[in-house]
Amino acid sequence: MKIYENTGSKDTRSGFGDGLTELGQKNENVVALCADLTGSLKMNAFANNHPERFFQVGIAEANMMGMAAGMTIGGKIPFTGTFANFSTGRVYDQIRQSIAYSDKNVKICASHSGLTLGEDGATHQILEDIGLMKMLPGMTVINTCDYNQTKAATLAIADHHGPVYLRFGRPKVANFTPENGEFKIGKAVLLQEGTDVTIIATGHLVWEALEATKALNEKGISAEVINIHTIKPLDEEAIIKSAKKTGCVVTAEEHNFLGGLGESVARTLSLNHPTPQEFVATNDTFGESGTPAQLLEKYGLNAENIALKAEAVIKRK
């Protein structure tokens, strides 16, 4: 069993900020727009280094999306930055009409996603954004797991033509993927091979999935772990191959089970290789105020519940 080590906890939003800073130096066509959350999105360095390419639009997220769409016409590559709730739910009409329908090269970068936004509570948390965005034709949807992967994804989407939704978080989480690793949009990452059950995870729950394998291993259960950083387009080949090997699947995500990664995996399996599946996700509910750790425990988005679901799905084979 391969052992992954936390090289030092970092917040994924800093990975975005550092990636954007690097892009600013590499590509003069990259511009950034923020809706009054420059510090929270870690966009300060870009703003300071390239004031002529940074646009603070204030609390006017709909205007920000329209401006970004317009900038692409002149060849610019706009990166928008605000909380995930305000990057999707508040501005869905503008994204659909001005960006997705028109296939504009806008990178919608969304921090503070899921429950781990924490104490700000349900009005600022969003657990339905993956569903909203993956339903838009032509929209690429990425949900990264740690600092290194978020930085790599930020760099990669600048070279990808078309609208992208990049989802990341607020708290410091384990940083365990390779530094300066290659990021391939649409390609799953096999983190650990196993024979008894496949755990397919995204975002912050990738580390929890790896932690779950330790408890499972003590019980003689061999778990395969796949990191799905790109939810759309989904790496169906990797999912089907693993499901055929292990015979059962657990999906894990910091999102509602309705519309999330789990549903995309279930569709893939039902069409190609019907397989028992269990879901680790929120159950058709809003969030609430609390620390990230408290919320993940209450809603079962942790290693302990992933291990329990793995044991349950194995019994269904």
Order of alpha helices (4+ residues) and beta strands (2+ residues): beta-alpha-beta-alpha-beta-alpha-beta-alpha-beta-alpha-beta-alpha-beta-beta-beta-beta-alpha-beta-beta-alpha-beta-alpha-beta-alpha-alpha
